């Protein structure tokens, strides 16, 4: 049986607070809006709250308390400015906000309380917040947001890639590899996931010896057209994080003999581009130079 709108949205008092809010919140969440007739922001917020709560169809209730007439509960809760909105579940305050809010924020607030949140959309919001945290120099906050987004939506490639990159930057390459290795098949071709896979491929192809780069560089200096040595030098440079220098050697090799070793230099070059990403200066400059060779 559907509740009447008057039961979903009602005016409350200090005396009725126990019945209207504390006891009622054992069945459904109850939102309390502390307001006053003289408060302009209150007049903006109240109709949005009412409309949104009614749209939830009884999954949440709204009790409006005029603090100009009823201020005992507001004082007990420490309300110092209005509008002040509190959400109660099982007799306890669980969420809230101060001041007027845009309708989208109110809808999110009510949806969270009513259990009608969309995990996919929530994951996207966490990813966006995680990227903002990274831009603000807060990798810890970003990691929490990416992990939270991934728990909500394992198919979110940006959450998985973002967390994997943070793992790699902190030295936890095993954790990063596991995240990418466990990625659902549906996201394997996503650019962010592909780039990380390419980075793992690059690292696995690099020589392990500490002095490999110097030895190979000397070998190439002695014989500039030793394309096998140049390829190995490019791999060593990638292992040292010197992708731009690796690209120089690969471009030289392709210019000399594109088909050498079944186009190994070109294929490795494309792997670097994929790992760098399309917006990288290394990728943009390298692709331009590669095109000038291939289509000259």
DRENVOVEX-767209 format. One record per residue: residue in one letter; x, y negated, z of N, C-alpha, C in turn. Coordinates in pm, whole numbers, m for minus. Layout:
N
ATOM res     nx     ny     nz    cax    cay    caz     cx     cy     cz
ATOM   A      X      Y      Z      X      Y      Z      X      Y      Z
...
***
This chain:
296
ATOM res     nx     ny     nz    cax    cay    caz     cx     cy     cz
ATOM   X     85    120      0      0      0      0     89   m124      0
ATOM   X     67   m216    m90    148   m335   m105    115   m437      4
ATOM   X    222   m495     66    201   m595    168    153   m725    104
ATOM   X     76   m802    181     31   m932    135    149  m1028    131
ATOM   X    142  m1126     42    249  m1224     32    269  m1297    164
ATOM   X    159  m1316    242    170  m1386    371    248  m1304    472
ATOM   X    256  m1174    454    336  m1089    542    482  m1091    501
ATOM   X    508  m1115    373    645  m1116    323    712  m1248    351
ATOM   X    638  m1358    337    689  m1492    365    597  m1558    466
ATOM   X    653  m1596    580    567  m1654    684    642  m1759    765
ATOM   X    567  m1845    832    624  m1942    926    641  m1873   1060
ATOM   X    755  m1898   1124    782  m1837   1253    800  m1940   1362
ATOM   X    802  m1892   1486    824  m1978   1603    924  m1910   1695
ATOM   X    968  m1984   1795   1057  m1924   1894    987  m1807   1965
ATOM   X    859  m1823   1990    785  m1720   2062    765  m1595   1976
ATOM   X    747  m1614   1845    720  m1499   1759    848  m1436   1701
ATOM   X    963  m1491   1736   1089  m1445   1676   1113  m1297   1704
ATOM   X   1084  m1252   1824   1108  m1112   1859   1024  m1021   1769
ATOM   X    898  m1055   1748    810   m971   1665    839   m987   1517
ATOM   X    848  m1113   1471    862  m1140   1328    999  m1102   1273
ATOM   X   1101  m1110   1356   1238  m1090   1306   1304   m967   1366
ATOM   X   1323   m968   1497   1398   m860   1561   1331   m724   1540
ATOM   X   1203   m714   1573   1133   m586   1557   1108   m554   1411
ATOM   X   1069   m654   1332   1038   m630   1191   1161   m586   1113
ATOM   X   1280   m632   1155   1401   m597   1080   1442   m452   1098
ATOM   X   1372   m378   1184   1397   m234   1195   1340   m161   1073
ATOM   X   1245   m225   1004   1183   m163    886   1244   m214    756
ATOM   X   1254   m346    742   1315   m406    624   1400   m525    670
ATOM   X   1500   m566    592   1578   m684    629   1488   m807    634
ATOM   X   1517   m893    730   1440  m1017    747   1536  m1135    736
ATOM   X   1502  m1227    645   1580  m1349    628   1512  m1460    708
ATOM   X   1591  m1533    785   1539  m1645    863   1596  m1774    805
ATOM   X   1507  m1865    769   1547  m1995    713   1517  m2102    817
ATOM   X   1623  m2157    878   1607  m2267    971   1609  m2398    893
ATOM   X   1502  m2476    905   1486  m2595    823   1421  m2707    906
ATOM   X   1403  m2824    843   1331  m2934    906   1271  m3021    796
ATOM   X   1159  m3086    824   1090  m3165    721   1176  m3279    665
ATOM   X   1267  m3333    746   1348  m3447    702   1470  m3405    618
ATOM   X   1494  m3275    605   1615  m3222    541   1594  m3202    391
ATOM   X   1662  m3287    310   1649  m3276    165   1696  m3143    109
ATOM   X   1817  m3096    145   1863  m2965     94   1770  m2851    133
ATOM   X   1705  m2863    249   1609  m2760    291   1494  m2749    191
ATOM   X   1448  m2864    143   1337  m2866     49   1378  m2808    m87
ATOM   X   1507  m2819   m119   1556  m2759   m243   1567  m2607   m230
ATOM   X   1615  m2562   m115   1643  m2420    m95   1516  m2338    m72
ATOM   X   1422  m2391      6   1308  m2310     49   1228  m2248    m66
ATOM   X   1190  m2324   m169   1112  m2260   m277   1191  m2153   m351
ATOM   X   1321  m2170   m360   1404  m2068   m426   1406  m1941   m342
ATOM   X   1421  m1957   m211   1418  m1842   m121   1283  m1771   m128
ATOM   X   1176  m1847   m120   1042  m1787   m124   1020  m1710   m253
ATOM   X   1053  m1773   m364   1033  m1709   m494   1115  m1580   m506
ATOM   X   1237  m1584   m460   1325  m1468   m473   1281  m1354   m381
ATOM   X   1242  m1389   m258   1196  m1287   m163   1067  m1222   m213
ATOM   X    976  m1301   m265    851  m1244   m317    878  m1152   m436
ATOM   X    975  m1188   m517   1009  m1106   m634   1067   m971   m593
ATOM   X   1120   m962   m471   1177   m835   m422   1069   m735   m386
ATOM   X    944   m778   m384    832   m685   m367    824   m616   m234
ATOM   X    858   m685   m126    843   m626      7    966   m556     59
ATOM   X   1074   m555    m17   1197   m491     30   1276   m580    125
ATOM   X   1233   m704    138   1293   m798    230   1187   m900    267
ATOM   X   1196   m957    386   1098  m1056    431   1167  m1188    461
ATOM   X   1087  m1295    464   1138  m1428    493   1054  m1490    605
ATOM   X   1123  m1540    708   1059  m1613    817   1119  m1753    821
ATOM   X   1033  m1854    811   1078  m1994    809   1053  m2056    945
ATOM   X   1159  m2117   1002   1146  m2177   1134   1181  m2326   1126
ATOM   X   1082  m2409   1160   1098  m2554   1160   1171  m2595   1287
ATOM   X   1300  m2630   1275   1381  m2660   1393   1343  m2792   1458
ATOM   X   1266  m2874   1389   1220  m2999   1450   1118  m2970   1558
ATOM   X   1047  m2857   1543    945  m2818   1640    988  m2699   1724
ATOM   X   1071  m2612   1665   1112  m2488   1732   1266  m2477   1721
ATOM   X   1335  m2507   1829   1481  m2507   1819   1553  m2416   1919
ATOM   X   1479  m2340   1997   1542  m2256   2098   1628  m2146   2035
ATOM   X   1571  m2075   1936   1646  m1966   1871   1763  m2023   1791
ATOM   X   1739  m2134   1723   1846  m2196   1645   1963  m2234   1735
ATOM   X   1932  m2290   1853   2037  m2326   1948   2111  m2203   1998
ATOM   X   2037  m2097   2026   2097  m1972   2073   2192  m1913   1970
ATOM   X   2158  m1928   1841   2241  m1875   1734   2355  m1969   1696
ATOM   X   2357  m2087   1756   2465  m2181   1727   2447  m2258   1599
ATOM   X   2324  m2275   1554   2298  m2351   1431   2325  m2499   1457
ATOM   X   2417  m2556   1379   2454  m2697   1396   2414  m2784   1278
ATOM   X   2387  m2719   1164   2341  m2795   1048   2243  m2709    971
ATOM   X   2157  m2775    897   2056  m2704    820   2058  m2752    674
ATOM   X   2007  m2668    583   1949  m2536    608   2054  m2434    652
ATOM   X   2010  m2348    743   2093  m2237    788   2012  m2109    768
ATOM   X   2070  m2013    698   1999  m1890    664   2071  m1771    727
ATOM   X   1995  m1690    801   2048  m1569    863   1970  m1449    813
ATOM   X   2039  m1338    794   1972  m1213    757   1987  m1114    871
ATOM   X   1876  m1051    909   1876   m955   1020   1842   m815    970
ATOM   X   1914   m717   1025   1882   m576   1005   1892   m506   1140
ATOM   X   1791   m427   1169   1789   m353   1295   1816   m444   1415
ATOM   X   1758   m564   1409   1766   m655   1521   1894   m735   1532
ATOM   X   1988   m718   1436   2116   m785   1443   2140   m872   1320
ATOM   X   2201   m991   1337   2236  m1071   1220   2349  m1003   1143
ATOM   X   2333   m988   1012   2432   m916    931   2490  m1000    819
ATOM   X   2428  m1112    788   2478  m1196    679   2413  m1333    690
ATOM   X   2459  m1427    609   2398  m1559    611   2478  m1660    533
ATOM   X   2426  m1781    527   2497  m1891    463   2441  m2023    513
ATOM   X   2518  m2128    490   2478  m2263    531   2463  m2351    408
ATOM   X   2367  m2441    411   2350  m2536    303   2274  m2479    185
ATOM   X   2231  m2568     96   2158  m2526    m24   2253  m2448   m115
ATOM   X   2197  m2349   m184   2275  m2264   m273   2208  m2259   m411
ATOM   X   2286  m2237   m518   2223  m2219   m649   2137  m2093   m651
ATOM   X   2042  m2091   m740   1948  m1978   m743   2019  m1846   m767
ATOM   X   2124  m1845   m849   2196  m1720   m874   2254  m1664   m745
ATOM   X   2308  m1753   m659   2366  m1707   m533   2257  m1655   m440
ATOM   X   2142  m1720   m440   2031  m1673   m356   1983  m1536   m403
ATOM   X   1974  m1518   m533   1932  m1389   m586   2029  m1278   m549
ATOM   X   2159  m1309   m555   2260  m1210   m516   2248  m1177   m367
ATOM   X   2224  m1278   m287   2209  m1261   m142   2092  m1168   m111
ATOM   X   1978  m1194   m174   1858  m1113   m151   1874   m972   m209
ATOM   X   1935   m963   m327   1954   m833   m389   2043   m743   m304
ATOM   X   2145   m803   m243   2234   m726   m156   2158   m671    m37
ATOM   X   2072   m752     20   1994   m709    136   1890   m603     99
ATOM   X   1831   m618    m18   1723   m528    m58   1774   m398   m120
ATOM   X   1905   m387   m136   1961   m264   m193   1947   m255   m342
ATOM   X   1923   m368   m408   1903   m366   m553   2022   m423   m628
ATOM   X   2139   m411   m568   2258   m460   m635   2297   m368   m750
ATOM   X   2362   m423   m849   2410   m347   m964   2560   m325   m945
ATOM   X   2602   m200   m918   2745   m176   m891   2835   m217  m1005
ATOM   X   2789   m202  m1129   2871   m239  m1243   2894   m389  m1246
ATOM   X   2788   m465  m1224   2800   m611  m1222   2879   m658  m1101
ATOM   X   2858   m593   m988   2933   m629   m868   3082   m604   m888
ATOM   X   3115   m495   m957   3255   m465   m985   3317   m573  m1073
ATOM   X   3242   m620  m1172   3293   m727  m1259   3322   m853  m1179
ATOM   X   3237   m884  m1084   3257  m1004  m1003   3381   m989   m916
ATOM   X   3402   m869   m862   3521   m846   m780   3648   m857   m864
ATOM   X   3642   m806   m987   3758   m817  m1076   3789   m963  m1105
ATOM   X   3685  m1041  m1132   3706  m1183  m1159   3766  m1253  m1038
ATOM   X   3719  m1216   m920   3774  m1276   m798   3918  m1231   m776
ATOM   X   3945  m1103   m810   4080  m1052   m797   4177  m1126   m887
ATOM   X   4135  m1156  m1009   4220  m1231  m1102   4243  m1373  m1051
ATOM   X   4140  m1433   m991   4157  m1566   m932   4257  m1561   m817
ATOM   X   4251  m1454   m738   4345  m1438   m627   4488  m1427   m678
ATOM   X   4506  m1354   m786   4639  m1343   m845   4689  m1479   m891
ATOM   X   4602  m1554   m955   4640  m1687  m1003   4674  m1779   m887
ATOM   X   4614  m1755   m771   4639  m1838   m653   4757  m1787   m571
ATOM   X   4823  m1681   m620   4939  m1627   m550   4904  m1538   m432
ATOM   X   4791  m1468   m439   4748  m1380   m331   4732  m1238   m382
ATOM   X   4844  m1164   m403   4833  m1027   m455   4762   m932   m360
ATOM   X   4772   m958   m228   4704   m871   m132   4554   m879   m147
ATOM   X   4502  m1001   m159   4358  m1018   m180   4314   m961   m312
ATOM   X   4398   m978   m414   4366   m923   m546   4359   m771   m540
ATOM   X   4451   m709   m469   4452   m563   m458   4325   m513   m391
ATOM   X   4280   m583   m288   4156   m544   m220   4037   m554   m314
ATOM   X   4032   m662   m391   3920   m680   m483   3922   m575   m595
ATOM   X   4040   m548   m650   4049   m448   m756   4011   m310   m703
ATOM   X   4058   m277   m583   4024   m147   m523   3875   m138   m496
ATOM   X   3817   m247   m446   3673   m248   m421   3593   m233   m548
ATOM   X   3637   m301   m653   3568   m291   m782   3577   m149   m836
ATOM   X   3692    m87   m820   3711     49   m871   3624    149   m796
ATOM   X   3604    126   m666   3517    216   m589   3372    202   m632
ATOM   X   3334     81   m676   3197     59   m722   3177    114   m863
ATOM   X   3279     97   m947   3266    138  m1087   3400    196  m1137
ATOM   X   3417    327  m1127   3542    390  m1172   3568    370  m1321
ATOM   X   3466    327  m1396   3482    306  m1540   3523    163  m1575
ATOM   X   3552     82  m1474   3594    m55  m1500   3743    m56  m1531
ATOM   X   3782    m76  m1656   3924    m66  m1692   4008   m179  m1633
ATOM   X   3950   m298  m1620   4026   m410  m1566   4061   m390  m1419
ATOM   X   3969   m330  m1343   3996   m301  m1202   4108   m198  m1190
ATOM   X   4101    m94  m1271   4203     11  m1268   4339    m43  m1311
ATOM   X   4339   m118  m1419   4466   m173  m1471   4524   m276  m1374
ATOM   X   4438   m360  m1318   4486   m462  m1225   4552   m401  m1103
ATOM   X   4488   m297  m1047   4544   m231   m929   4673   m157   m966
ATOM   X   4675    m95  m1083   4795    m23  m1126   4912   m119  m1145
ATOM   X   4888   m235  m1202   4995   m332  m1220   5051   m379  m1086
ATOM   X   4963   m398   m989   5009   m440   m856   5091   m329   m791
ATOM   X   5049   m205   m810   5128    m92   m760   5268    m93   m821
ATOM   X   5275   m113   m952   5404   m113  m1020   5493   m226   m969
ATOM   X   5434   m343   m950   5512   m458   m904   5562   m440   m762
ATOM   X   5491   m358   m683   5534   m333   m545   5627   m212   m535
ATOM   X   5657   m150   m649   5747    m35   m650   5678     99   m639
ATOM   X   5546    101   m632   5472    226   m621   5434    276   m760
ATOM   X   5533    319   m837   5506    363   m973   5425    492   m976
ATOM   X   5444    578   m876   5366    702   m871   5218    672   m856
ATOM   X   5186    577   m768   5046    540   m749   4987    480   m875
ATOM   X   5066    397   m943   5019    337  m1068   4997    444  m1173
ATOM   X   5092    536  m1183   5079    642  m1283   4955    727  m1257
ATOM   X   4928    756  m1130   4811    838  m1095   4682    767  m1133
ATOM   X   4677    635  m1108   4558    559  m1145   4531    568  m1295
ATOM   X   4635    552  m1375   4617    557  m1520   4592    699  m1566
ATOM   X   4661    795  m1507   4644    936  m1544   4501    984  m1516
ATOM   X   4439    929  m1410   4303    970  m1372   4195    885  m1439
ATOM   X   4234    795  m1527   4135    709  m1592   4036    791  m1674
ATOM   X   3907    759  m1667   3808    830  m1748   3840    816  m1897
ATOM   X   3806    917  m1972   3836    917  m2115   3775    796  m2185
ATOM   X   3662    748  m2132   3591    638  m2197   3669    507  m2195
ATOM   X   3771    494  m2107   3844    368  m2098   3989    380  m2147
ATOM   X   4027    497  m2196   4167    518  m2234   4211    426  m2347
ATOM   X   4118    387  m2433   4153    300  m2545   4139    151  m2513
ATOM   X   4100    119  m2390   4088    m21  m2354   4227    m85  m2356
ATOM   X   4240   m208  m2408   4372   m271  m2423   4454   m274  m2294
ATOM   X   4390   m301  m2180   4466   m308  m2055   4520   m172  m2014
ATOM   X   4441    m67  m2036   4486     68  m2002   4592    113  m2101
ATOM   X   4569     86  m2229   4666    123  m2333   4801     58  m2308
ATOM   X   4799    m68  m2265   4924   m139  m2239   5001    m73  m2126
ATOM   X   4931    m32  m2022   4999     34  m1910   5052    171  m1949
ATOM   X   4972    244  m2028   5021    373  m2077   5148    353  m2158
ATOM   X   5150    248  m2240   5269    219  m2320   5388    185  m2231
ATOM   X   5362    113  m2121   5471     81  m2030   5531    205  m1968
ATOM   X   5447    301  m1933   5498    428  m1878   5578    502  m1984
ATOM   X   5530    499  m2108   5603    566  m2216   5741    503  m2235
ATOM   X   5745    369  m2227   5872    299  m2243   5970    336  m2132
ATOM   X   5920    338  m2009   6008    367  m1897   6059    510  m1901
ATOM   X   5973    602  m1945   6015    742  m1950   6116    767  m2060
ATOM   X   6118    679  m2161   6211    698  m2273   6346    633  m2248
ATOM   X   6358    551  m2144   6483    479  m2119   6587    571  m2057
ATOM   X   6713    561  m2096   6820    640  m2035   6829    612  m1885
ATOM   X   6866    713  m1807   6870    699  m1663   7003    645  m1611
ATOM   X   7112    659  m1689   7242    617  m1640   7247    465  m1623
ATOM   X   7306    421  m1513   7315    277  m1484   7398    203  m1587
ATOM   X   7502    269  m1638   7591    202  m1732   7557    232  m1877
ATOM   X   7438    293  m1900   7403    331  m2036   7394    211  m2129
ATOM   X   7338    100  m2078   7320    m17  m2163   7454    m71  m2213
ATOM   X   7550    m83  m2123   7682   m135  m2162   7751    m42  m2261
ATOM   X   7743     87  m2238   7807    183  m2328   7745    179  m2467
ATOM   X   7614    176  m2471   7545    173  m2600   7569     41  m2672
ATOM   X   7574    m70  m2598   7601   m200  m2659   7739   m201  m2723
ATOM   X   7837   m139  m2657   7971   m131  m2713   7973    m46  m2839
ATOM   X   7896     60  m2836   7889    149  m2952   7829     77  m3073
ATOM   X   7725      0  m3049   7661    m76  m3157   7754   m186  m3208
ATOM   X   7829   m246  m3116   7923   m351  m3157   8032   m294  m3249
ATOM   X   8074   m172  m3221   8176   m108  m3304   8121    m68  m3440
ATOM   X   7993    m32  m3443   7930     12  m3569   7788    m43  m3574
ATOM   X   7769   m166  m3622   7637   m231  m3622   7529   m152  m3695
ATOM   X   7568    m68  m3791   7467      5  m3868   7443    146  m3816
ATOM   X   7488    174  m3694   7455    301  m3629   7314    288  m3573
ATOM   X   7216    324  m3653   7077    300  m3616   7031    390  m3501
ATOM   X   7089    507  m3490   7056    594  m3376   7100    528  m3245
ATOM   X   7222    472  m3247   7272    404  m3127   7187    281  m3096
ATOM   X   7145    210  m3200   7060     91  m3177   6927    130  m3113
ATOM   X   6870    242  m3156   6744    286  m3097   6763    320  m2950
ATOM   X   6870    391  m2919   6896    425  m2780   6925    300  m2697
ATOM   X   6995    203  m2758   7021     77  m2688   6891      3  m2661
ATOM   X   6800      3  m2758   6670    m62  m2739   6594      2  m2623
ATOM   X   6600    135  m2614   6532    205  m2505   6595    169  m2371
ATOM   X   6729    160  m2369   6797    124  m2245   6762    m18  m2203
ATOM   X   6753   m108  m2298   6717   m247  m2269   6575   m256  m2213
ATOM   X   6485   m176  m2270   6347   m174  m2219   6347   m125  m2075
ATOM   X   6427    m22  m2048   6436     29  m1912   6486    m75  m1815
ATOM   X   6565   m170  m1864   6616   m278  m1781   6525   m400  m1781
ATOM   X   6410   m388  m1849   6316   m499  m1854   6351   m607  m1953
ATOM   X   6438   m575  m2049   6484   m675  m2148   6420   m646  m2284
ATOM   X   6287   m657  m2285   6211   m618  m2404   6243   m705  m2526
ATOM   X   6264   m834  m2505   6291   m923  m2618   6420   m883  m2690
ATOM   X   6522   m845  m2613   6648   m802  m2675   6629   m670  m2748
ATOM   X   6546   m582  m2689   6519   m454  m2754   6451   m477  m2889
ATOM   X   6359   m573  m2893   6290   m605  m3019   6390   m651  m3125
ATOM   X   6488   m731  m3085   6590   m778  m3181   6660   m660  m3248
ATOM   X   6699   m562  m3170   6770   m446  m3225   6679   m362  m3316
ATOM   X   6555   m349  m3276   6462   m268  m3356   6430   m338  m3488
ATOM   X   6414   m468  m3484   6389   m544  m3607   6508   m528  m3702
ATOM   X   6627   m535  m3647   6748   m516  m3730   6746   m378  m3795
ATOM   X   6713   m275  m3717   6712   m139  m3771   6609   m123  m3881
ATOM   X   6490   m179  m3860   6385   m168  m3961   6426   m239  m4088
ATOM   X   6491   m353  m4072   6539   m425  m4189   6643   m346  m4267
ATOM   X   6725   m271  m4196   6828   m190  m4263   6769    m67  m4330
ATOM   X   6686      5  m4256   6630    129  m4310   6503    163  m4233
ATOM   X   6392    117  m4286   6264    138  m4218   6234    284  m4196
ATOM   X   6271    372  m4288   6232    513  m4282   6329    598  m4199
ATOM   X   6432    539  m4144   6530    617  m4069   6464    690  m3952
ATOM   X   6494    820  m3942   6441    903  m3832   6289    893  m3823
ATOM   X   6225    907  m3940   6077    904  m3945   6019    777  m3884
ATOM   X   6079    663  m3918   6033    532  m3871   6035    520  m3719
ATOM   X   6133    582  m3655   6139    580  m3508   6148    438  m3453
ATOM   X   6226    352  m3520   6241    215  m3471   6109    139  m3476
ATOM   X   6035    153  m3585   5908     82  m3598   5807    132  m3496
ATOM   X   5802    264  m3477   5706    320  m3383   5737    277  m3240
ATOM   X   5865    273  m3206   5902    229  m3072   5873     80  m3055
ATOM   X   5892      5  m3162   5862   m137  m3159   5713   m161  m3131
ATOM   X   5628    m82  m3195   5484    m96  m3173   5446    m61  m3029
ATOM   X   5518     34  m2970   5492     68  m2830   5526    m49  m2739
ATOM   X   5634   m120  m2772   5670   m239  m2694   5561   m345  m2707
ATOM   X   5514   m367  m2829   5408   m466  m2850   5284   m431  m2767
ATOM   X   5250   m304  m2765   5131   m261  m2691   5151   m283  m2541
ATOM   X   5271   m251  m2492   5299   m269  m2350   5302   m416  m2312
ATOM   X   5351   m501  m2400   5359   m643  m2372   5223   m710  m2374
ATOM   X   5133   m660  m2460   5002   m723  m2475   5003   m824  m2588
ATOM   X   4886   m849  m2644   4876   m933  m2763   4913  m1078  m2738
ATOM   X   4900  m1125  m2613   4927  m1266  m2584   5073  m1293  m2550
ATOM   X   5153  m1189  m2543   5293  m1206  m2506   5372  m1275  m2618
ATOM   X   5463  m1363  m2580   5551  m1427  m2678   5636  m1323  m2749
ATOM   X   5678  m1221  m2676   5758  m1113  m2736   5679  m1045  m2846
ATOM   X   5552  m1016  m2820   5468   m950  m2920   5442  m1040  m3040
ATOM   X   5404  m1165  m3013   5371  m1254  m3123   5490  m1278  m3215
ATOM   X   5606  m1308  m3154   5725  m1334  m3235   5771  m1207  m3306
ATOM   X   5765  m1094  m3236   5808   m968  m3296   5720   m926  m3412
ATOM   X   5589   m942  m3397   5498   m905  m3506   5519   m995  m3627
ATOM   X   5545  m1122  m3603   5571  m1212  m3715   5697  m1170  m3791
ATOM   X   5800  m1138  m3717   5926  m1097  m3782   5911   m962  m3850
ATOM   X   5834   m872  m3789   5813   m741  m3852   5737   m757  m3983
ATOM   X   5635   m843  m3983   5558   m866  m4105   5644   m924  m4217
ATOM   X   5735  m1012  m4179   5822  m1073  m4283   5912   m969  m4348
ATOM   X   5942   m861  m4275   6024   m753  m4331   5939   m659  m4416
ATOM   X   5826   m618  m4358   5745   m516  m4425   5677   m568  m4551
ATOM   X   5642   m697  m4550   5564   m750  m4662   5643   m854  m4744
ATOM   X   5775   m850  m4730   5858   m943  m4808   5855   m903  m4954
***
